[in-house]
Amino acid sequence: DMIVKKQNTNRIEIDLTGPQGNAYFLMGTARKLGRQLCWDEDEIQTLLKQMTRGDYENLVNTFDKYFGNIVTLYR
């Protein structure tokens, strides 16, 4: 038998089919991540406007565009 240790990628994981998949959670997460990345408030507001400019798919795609390198989204 071989025991394989799970790799710790330090990535945030969000299941879009669960409660974390709602638009308000994603926008709150975007705001929190923007602050952690030292974005100023104008940059965060611009991102949130982009996220809400279209439908839910636009919101998810915009979130992924900016945070896909640190967040894994699952459908």
Sine and cosine of phi, psi and omega as CSV:
sin_phi,cos_phi,sin_psi,cos_psi,sin_omega,cos_omega
0.00,0.00,0.55,-0.84,0.01,-1.00
-0.83,-0.56,0.78,-0.63,0.04,-1.00
-0.98,-0.20,0.83,-0.55,-0.01,-1.00
-0.95,-0.30,0.80,-0.60,0.03,-1.00
-0.98,0.18,0.71,-0.71,0.03,-1.00
-0.91,0.41,0.71,-0.70,0.03,-1.00
-0.96,0.28,0.70,-0.71,0.05,-1.00
-1.00,-0.10,0.97,-0.23,-0.06,-1.00
-1.00,-0.05,-0.17,0.98,-0.05,-1.00
0.86,0.52,0.36,0.93,0.05,-1.00
-1.00,0.06,0.55,-0.84,0.11,-0.99
-0.99,0.13,0.67,-0.74,0.02,-1.00
-0.88,-0.48,0.75,-0.66,0.01,-1.00
-0.79,-0.62,0.83,-0.56,0.06,-1.00
-1.00,-0.01,0.95,-0.32,-0.06,-1.00
-0.93,0.36,-0.27,0.96,0.00,-1.00
-1.00,0.08,-0.18,0.98,-0.01,-1.00
-0.97,-0.23,-0.20,-0.98,-0.04,-1.00
-0.89,0.47,-0.41,0.91,0.02,-1.00
-0.97,0.26,-0.17,0.99,-0.03,-1.00
-0.99,0.11,-0.05,1.00,-0.02,-1.00
-0.97,0.24,0.41,-0.91,-0.12,-0.99
-0.86,0.51,-0.63,0.78,-0.04,-1.00
-0.92,0.39,-0.62,0.78,0.05,-1.00
-0.90,0.43,-0.69,0.72,-0.01,-1.00
-0.90,0.43,-0.64,0.77,0.03,-1.00
-0.93,0.37,-0.64,0.77,0.06,-1.00
-0.90,0.44,-0.64,0.77,0.04,-1.00
-0.91,0.40,-0.64,0.77,0.04,-1.00
-0.88,0.48,-0.68,0.73,0.02,-1.00
-0.88,0.47,-0.72,0.69,-0.01,-1.00
-0.89,0.46,-0.71,0.70,0.00,-1.00
-0.91,0.41,-0.64,0.77,0.06,-1.00
-0.85,0.53,-0.69,0.73,0.02,-1.00
-0.91,0.42,-0.67,0.75,0.02,-1.00
-0.90,0.44,-0.48,0.88,0.02,-1.00
-1.00,0.01,0.16,0.99,0.06,-1.00
0.91,0.41,0.54,0.84,0.12,-0.99
-0.96,0.27,0.52,-0.86,0.09,-1.00
-0.99,0.13,0.21,-0.98,-0.11,-0.99
-0.88,0.47,-0.56,0.83,0.03,-1.00
-0.90,0.45,-0.66,0.75,0.03,-1.00
-0.89,0.45,-0.66,0.75,0.01,-1.00
-0.91,0.42,-0.70,0.71,0.01,-1.00
-0.89,0.45,-0.63,0.78,0.04,-1.00
-0.88,0.47,-0.69,0.73,0.03,-1.00
-0.89,0.46,-0.73,0.68,-0.02,-1.00
-0.88,0.47,-0.60,0.80,0.07,-1.00
-0.90,0.43,-0.66,0.75,0.05,-1.00
-0.88,0.47,-0.66,0.75,-0.03,-1.00
-0.90,0.44,-0.58,0.81,-0.08,-1.00
-0.99,-0.13,0.15,0.99,-0.04,-1.00
-0.96,0.27,-0.34,0.94,-0.05,-1.00
-0.72,-0.69,-0.54,-0.84,-0.01,-1.00
-1.00,0.05,-0.11,-0.99,-0.02,-1.00
-0.86,0.51,-0.63,0.78,0.02,-1.00
-0.88,0.48,-0.65,0.76,0.06,-1.00
-0.87,0.49,-0.69,0.72,-0.01,-1.00
-0.86,0.50,-0.74,0.67,-0.02,-1.00
-0.91,0.42,-0.70,0.71,-0.02,-1.00
-0.90,0.43,-0.62,0.78,0.04,-1.00
-0.91,0.41,-0.69,0.72,0.05,-1.00
-0.85,0.53,-0.73,0.69,-0.03,-1.00
-0.90,0.43,-0.61,0.79,0.01,-1.00
-0.86,0.51,-0.67,0.75,-0.07,-1.00
-1.00,0.05,-0.52,0.85,-0.13,-0.99
-0.84,-0.55,0.15,0.99,-0.03,-1.00
-0.87,0.49,-0.36,0.93,0.02,-1.00
-0.98,0.21,-0.25,0.97,0.00,-1.00
-0.81,-0.59,-0.17,0.98,-0.03,-1.00
-0.81,-0.58,0.74,-0.67,0.12,-0.99
-0.97,-0.23,0.84,-0.55,0.03,-1.00
-0.98,-0.19,0.72,-0.69,0.03,-1.00
-0.91,-0.42,0.62,-0.78,0.08,-1.00
-0.94,-0.35,0.00,0.00,0.00,0.00
